[in-house]
Amino acid sequence: MYGRYGNSVQEQQMQAMLEQKQIKDFMRLYATLVTRCFDDCVTEFTSSAASSKEITCSRNCTKKMMKLNERVGLRFAEENQALMEAQAKQ
């Protein structure tokens, strides 16, 4: 019905939607990371500067959260691949 031009427009719209979803997912991850690490690491509010203990804790927390997110992403990709292979066999 739309021909080649219609598919191109639809593909561009789908690509734009995918990009928006990826941005939202990243922002959600970032907000979660900031909230979690701040709540866990920042305990002293008498100074405007973070203590060395708070900075170290925040760095370690950030590293752990990023590694966790990476592991979850890899697991999801593995499971998704297995599901796709199982569906292809049917």
N, C-alpha and C positions, 0 to 999 in steps of 0.2 A: 504494500500500500504506500509506504513512504519512499521506497526505493533506497538507493545508496545514501542519499543526502539525509533521509530520516534516521537511518541507523547511525550515522555519524553524530547527529545531534543527540540521539539517545545515548550513545556511548559517552559523549562529552558530559551529559547530565549525570550519568552513572558515575563517571570518574570524579566529578565535582562532589557528588554525594559521598563517595568513598573517602575522598580527601577530608571532607568535613567531619566524617565519623572518626577518622584517624586523629584529627586534631582534638576532637572532644575526648577521645580515649586517652590521648597523651595528657591533656589538661587534667583529666580525672586522676590519672596516675600521679601526676605532679602534685596535685592538691592533697592526695592521700599521703604521699611521701612527706610533704612539708608538715602536715598536721601530725602525723605519727611521730616523726623524728623530733619535732618541736616539743610535743607533749612528753616524749620519753627523755629528752636530753636537757631541755632548758628548765632549770629549777630555781635559779637565782635572778631576782628582778631588782636588786638594789643597785646595779651598775648598768650603764647604757651599753657596755661592751660585753660580749660573751666571754666566759672564762675558758681557759685552755681545755679543761675537762669537758665543758659543753661543746666546744668546737670538735674535739676528738670524738666525742659521742655522736655528734651530728654527722661527721664524715663516715664513721663506721656504720651508723644506721642507714645512711644513704647508699653506701656500697651494698649492704645486705639487702635492702629493698630492691635495688636495681638487679642484683643477682637473682633474687627470688622472682622478680618479674620476667627476667630472661628465661629462667628454668620453667616457669609456668607457660610462657610462650612456646618454648621448645616442646614441652609435653603436649600442649594443645595441637601443635603442628603434627606431631607424631600420631596422635589419636585421630586427627582429621585425615591424615594420609592413610591410615589403616582403614578408616571408614570408607574412604573413596575407593580403595582397593577392593574391599568387601563388596561394595555396591557394583563395581565393575565386573566382578565375578558372577553376579546374579544374572 
